[in-house]
Amino acid sequence: MKSSYVVFAATLIAGLVAASIVHAAGFQGRVLDEQGEAIAGAMVTVRFGEPFQERTVFSDDAGGYAVGGLPAETSHRIRVRRIGWADLRSWDHQTSAEGMAPLDLTMIRHTDPAEVAAQLPANHWYALVLDKLTDEHDREQFVRQCTFCHQQGNRATRLVRDKEEWDKVLALMARMGAGLDAELAARVPELLNTAYDPATAVPALTQGWEDAHAFAPAPSPEVRRSIVDEYQLGGRSSVQHDMIVHPSGHIYSVDMTTDTLYRMDPRAPDGAREAFVIPTEELGLGGVLGSSALPSNSDMRVGPHSLQVDGDGAIWITLAVGNLLAKFDPEDSSFTMEPLPGGIYPHTLRVDDRGRIWYTIAVSNHVGMYDPGTGQHEVIRVPARGFGEEVTLRLIPFFMWLSQYVDLDVGGSEGGGLPTPYGIDFAPNGDVWFSQLNAHRIGRIDPDTFELTMIDTPFSAPRRMRFDSEGKLWIPGFSSNLLSRFDPETSEFVSYTLPIEPLGTETPYALNVDRRSDTVWICGTNSDTLISFETSTEEFTIYPLPTQVTYTRDIDFDKAGGVWTSNSNAPTWQIETGVPRVLRLIPGRNPDVSMSIPAGR
Amino acid sequence: MNRNGRGAVAILLVAGVLQGCVGGEDERAAEAAALAEQSDDLATHLESQPKPSADGPAVIVQLAFGPEADLDLYVTDPLLETVYFARHESRTGGRIGADVRCDTPGERIEEVRFAAPWPGRYRVGIDHPRRCDDEPAPAPAAYAVTARVDSNTYRAQGTVDLERFEVIVLEFELQEGSADEQRLEFD
């Protein structure tokens, strides 16, 4: 198998070279203000194709930018974005076959602070709510539940609504699995309305906005050498929950609400998107969970949620509401289904060195193991936090059976306040580790005996975690705004506060460790960012992403150092442009920047 | 509590629930008939609503229901975006009127209008988030829906249980319309 990966790698490199030849065109110039002064740190986004692809670069200290690698003789749309200035949008810019086309871009300062406030990522608005939550239990609960699937503080969530409308929204969210204590739920409408009232919010958010460069400093030169590529994938009813980079160089993504597996090839000029409809086993809308509170535009019957590649290049998928595992063979595009022998809502999966599929089972509080070689299944019950919770969890299957005859709600798709096994990964020694999101615990499973050990985390909401090459476990604290390192040898945690401003407003959903460098990459799920953490120097770097409402849930890496994720805010219509994207950050590698402006300009 | 005690609790719970499942066939049949009659009445009531004028909105979707429940109308447009009580307007211009709740006086009709509707497929869903008379689940509520699309009228009626979302009660296709895609660029 290793030799085939070598072939894949060679193919990938050849493909990248070919792509750069095909895509030799682009634009270069300067981003200036109305007085002709340079604007550093502006995001220049160029869109082309259908479905669209966008490439974003940053302007340097002299305002210079260069965006290359675009298809020649093609019409492009350009948007320039910098907080403090109005978005510049311009259509029908033609690339040339002769190379980079000159294009200077002039931005106009905002004169209305409300417009500036509207440009800020959701976490800035969200800070206004958190300021009003003085009780730590309430704050933690609000963070964990009210950003469970979407950003809190984006345009859609910061509407001022009457109390009754908020009550109905909160009741609907509870049915979708993100419930609040009754006492907190009763206070939330006023809390949100007062926090998001433009009369008070805009002045609070825009103090010092008149000096735009100081108000929103440009990213560091290292960050500004980065490139962000975004690929529209799926439609407006899609939720691209997780994505992976296949060893072949293809990108695979699961569209949870349309039961589709997507494949795309970033080496192809048009992205070469393909869609594979996942068999739905004749299940109805909502799958085995029924339609208590499905998204209204959903066609979800099996709900593909998480995916991984096995040693043979096949793709394994958890089908959350179908209660199935699926195997996709990229060679013949076939699916093979494997029903779960127990448990409800298969969630996140990983494939171990022995080719066994390990997966968390979120609603029923289990971890599952399936060995495709032998057909062996194990469903390991994870401890609940108390007797009452244990009884509730054990009765869920009964209630699901009973719901055929009596209408019952079994608690929503993500387990609501139930313990909810979530992220999962393997230590270098083969031990299986997982998190229990709502119980604030991690657990270890012996891969041979299936013996289980639980450990309380000294922070709340451990979500999707990963090991580094040295055997340290890195954990994002979703409602605790931190990155934590756990040493299984000593059982010690060391935590690092995420430096997203305003401090305390980030909700890191997931992370991954690039084991080539042991750099930890963290989802800036509430701030439209990706965050890197160098484990050797313990330094964070924040990479802003160009699309507003970029809610990310998983991260993977390509062989060239690209960092991939998907924008899976649910509902999708809240995402700027209303469609989901799969995106790649190429950190610090734009060779054209700083070489783009001829001397003397 | 010891193992026997827990078992007894479980048996009692199961017995209690099952007791609610058996018996009362006649009662349930009578209830179903009453609900069917109510949904007929609601459909008749919707039919009596004023028709839109020829130069008026080309798509109007209405949901009628009784005072015993708070039902919510969801209309998903050809862009696959939904207008409902918490999203008042879609990018294609669909707008919802007043959210009719338990304490809303007057007509119990929710309405979504598309003044310049896009061509394509529309989906209508109905949610039942709350009973107004505190009847416990499943507490089905009757409804009727009409969708007036130019000169055509599409209809659906039935019941929806408490805390259930009927994702699709009606779908229809609009052949012609105005798709103002320019407004979606970089929005």
Boltz contact constraints between the chains, C-beta under 6 A:
constraints:
  - contact:
      token1: [A, 79]
      token2: [B, 186]
      max_distance: 6.0
  - contact:
      token1: [A, 89]
      token2: [B, 186]
      max_distance: 6.0
  - contact:
      token1: [A, 164]
      token2: [B, 101]
      max_distance: 6.0
  - contact:
      token1: [A, 169]
      token2: [B, 86]
      max_distance: 6.0
  - contact:
      token1: [A, 171]
      token2: [B, 129]
      max_distance: 6.0
  - contact:
      token1: [A, 235]
      token2: [B, 80]
      max_distance: 6.0
  - contact:
      token1: [A, 236]
      token2: [B, 79]
      max_distance: 6.0
  - contact:
      token1: [A, 236]
      token2: [B, 80]
      max_distance: 6.0
  - contact:
      token1: [A, 236]
      token2: [B, 81]
      max_distance: 6.0
  - contact:
      token1: [A, 237]
      token2: [B, 80]
      max_distance: 6.0
  - contact:
      token1: [A, 285]
      token2: [B, 167]
      max_distance: 6.0
  - contact:
      token1: [A, 291]
      token2: [B, 165]
      max_distance: 6.0
  - contact:
      token1: [A, 291]
      token2: [B, 167]
      max_distance: 6.0
  - contact:
      token1: [A, 293]
      token2: [B, 165]
      max_distance: 6.0
  - contact:
      token1: [A, 294]
      token2: [B, 165]
      max_distance: 6.0
  - contact:
      token1: [A, 294]
      token2: [B, 167]
      max_distance: 6.0
  - contact:
      token1: [A, 296]
      token2: [B, 74]
      max_distance: 6.0
  - contact:
      token1: [A, 296]
      token2: [B, 76]
      max_distance: 6.0
  - contact:
      token1: [A, 296]
      token2: [B, 82]
      max_distance: 6.0
  - contact:
      token1: [A, 296]
      token2: [B, 125]
      max_distance: 6.0
  - contact:
      token1: [A, 297]
      token2: [B, 76]
      max_distance: 6.0
  - contact:
      token1: [A, 297]
      token2: [B, 80]
      max_distance: 6.0
  - contact:
      token1: [A, 297]
      token2: [B, 82]
      max_distance: 6.0
  - contact:
      token1: [A, 405]
      token2: [B, 21]
      max_distance: 6.0
  - contact:
      token1: [A, 407]
      token2: [B, 137]
      max_distance: 6.0
  - contact:
      token1: [A, 407]
      token2: [B, 138]
      max_distance: 6.0
  - contact:
      token1: [A, 407]
      token2: [B, 161]
      max_distance: 6.0
  - contact:
      token1: [A, 409]
      token2: [B, 163]
      max_distance: 6.0
  - contact:
      token1: [A, 573]
      token2: [B, 81]
      max_distance: 6.0
